Amino acid sequence: MTDLRCEVCNCAYNDNHLCERKNISVKGPSAESPDATCCDSFCECGHGAKNAVHGEAALETEIYCNAEDCVHNECEKCTAHSIDVRGIGASQPEGTLCATFNCRHGESSYINSSIS
């Protein structure tokens, strides 16, 4: 499993930068940069999901990923030791990103973006 640090503080599953879900899904099938990825498991706090979540936040999380050009993607699972998910103020999954995405075609991992 992968160590997940989440900076998306308004996600219903975020508990002190850890995720209460046992697994998440990262989307970005044609991504060439972190900005083209997102945490598809994101759920905004105001949608009542927090009350329905009874999982215990943990550092290790299973990451399913369809960003096929990421160097960490093997058979749609993330093999990175750790990842960072970002998206301050996100209101939908597309407002988040996997900052650890690293394109197989020479793009470098996340350094700067409008999404923090």
N, C-alpha and C positions, 0 to 999 in steps of 0.2 A: 504494500500500500504506500501511498504518497503522503508526505506531510503537507497539509494545506493551511496556508495563512490567508485569511480573507479580510480585505479592507472595506468590504461592502457592508458598512455598519447598519444600514437600514434593511438588510435582508432578514426575513423572519427566522432564518436558520443560523444567523451569526450570533455566537455567544463568546464575547471577548476575543474576537478575531479567529475563533475556531468554528467549525461547522457542526451542527447537530445532526446532519444527515450522514448516513453511513457511506453514501456514494453521491457523486454529482456527475452531471453531464456537461462537457464543454463542447460547444459547437463552433464550427469554422471550416466547413468542408473545402472551401477554396481559398483559405487564409494564406497570406504571404507575410503578414505582420500581426502582432498582438491585437491591434485595433480591429481586425476582422474576425476576432474570436469573441465568445461570450459564455458566461455560465448560464446554461439553459435551465438550471435548477433554481435560479434566483426567484425569490418570492418576496414582494414588498411587504413590509411590516403591517401596513394598514389593511391587508386582505384577510385577516383572521387566522392565518396559518400558524402563527406563534402558539396559539392555544391548542392547536391540534398536534403540535410537535412534542413528542415525549422522549426523543433521543437525547443521549448525553453527548455534549460537545467533546470532540476528540481531535488530536493533532493529525492522526492517520485517517485518510479518507480514500476510498476507491474512486478513481477518476476515469470515467468513460469519455472518450474524446474522438470526434470525427474530423479533427484538423489533420488531414492525411499528410500534409507537407511538413508537419512539425517533427523535429528530430527525436522527440520523446514519445511519439505515437508508434506503438507496436500493436497491430491487430485491434485498433480502436480502444486501447488502454494506454494511460499515461505511465511512462517508465521513469519519469524524473523523480529524483529523491524528494524534492519539495517543489511546490508551486505557490505563486502569489496570485490571488484573484483581486482585481481592483474595480472600482466604479462608484466613487463617492456620489451620493445623491441619485443613484440609479432608480428608475421607476419601472423598468422592464429589463429582461435579460440582455437586450442589445446595448444597454447602458453599462454593461460590465465587460471585463476582458481578462484573459489569462496572460498575465505579465511575463510568464515563463516561456511562452511560445517562442520557438526558435526555428525558422524556416530551413528546411534541408537545402534550399537553393541559395544559401549565402547571406540571407537577411540575418541581422543580429537580433537578439532578444530585446524586450521592451526596455527603452531608456527614457523617453519622454513622450507624453501624449496629453491630449486635452482631458482624458479620463484619468483621474488620480486613484 
